[in-house]
Amino acid sequence: MINRRRYRIFPHSGLEYSDRAIELVGRATVIDMLSPLTLGSEPWLTEPDSFTPELIAKFKSSGIDIFHVAEGVGSPADAVGAVSRFIGLWNGFVATHSDHFMRVDSAGDLAAVSSSGKIGILIGVQNSEHFTERLEDIDLFHSLGQRVSLLTYNSRNRIGDGCTERVDAGITDYGIAVVRRMNDLGMAVDVSHCGDG
């Protein structure tokens, strides 16, 4: 018998992992930066009790400590209302399952979630259309629990250009003010779909 220092972790899977990978994941705080916990058809947000103990056990055994739940919501005309509803649904879900989930609101919560035995929920939004009217709206959504915001989702908004624009002028003067306000509040700036400029 040869020990290759590789192990199966899950009985239902033949995948093997190196002992180094297992050790690193075991001591790290693992954050999935784009996992809404749903694929859009599950009723968990509108019917939080439908998230069963079996599902909770599955997510707890995943090795992921924090799930960044983010999606693009609403048209520019209703961005503020759509994002408010989205955050409200996640806050309700976390409150319903407070024995198993905690909302991540600060850098300190990143470390605390591992020792709590709970699954962290980091609320984000993929597009900052809801920040394009007034800088004060950033404060409002921070107070509701949003901690990550993607500045643009592919196309241009008042904050800057997205990655699919034919001409990339980068971030606008207003966008610079948005980033400053987000930094002041401790909200992470996501640039994954933004233009390079």
Salt bridges, closest charged atoms under 4 A:
GLU16 OE1 - ARG4 NH2 2.58
ASP19 OD2 - ARG5 NH2 2.58
GLU23 OE2 - ARG27 NE 2.49
ASP78 OD2 - ARG85 NH2 2.71
ASP105 OD1 - ARG103 NE 2.76
ASP105 OD1 - ARG147 NH2 3.60
ASP137 OD1 - ARG134 NH2 2.71
ASP139 OD1 - ARG181 NH1 2.52
ASP161 OD1 - ARG156 NE 2.58
GLU165 OE1 - ARG156 NH2 3.41
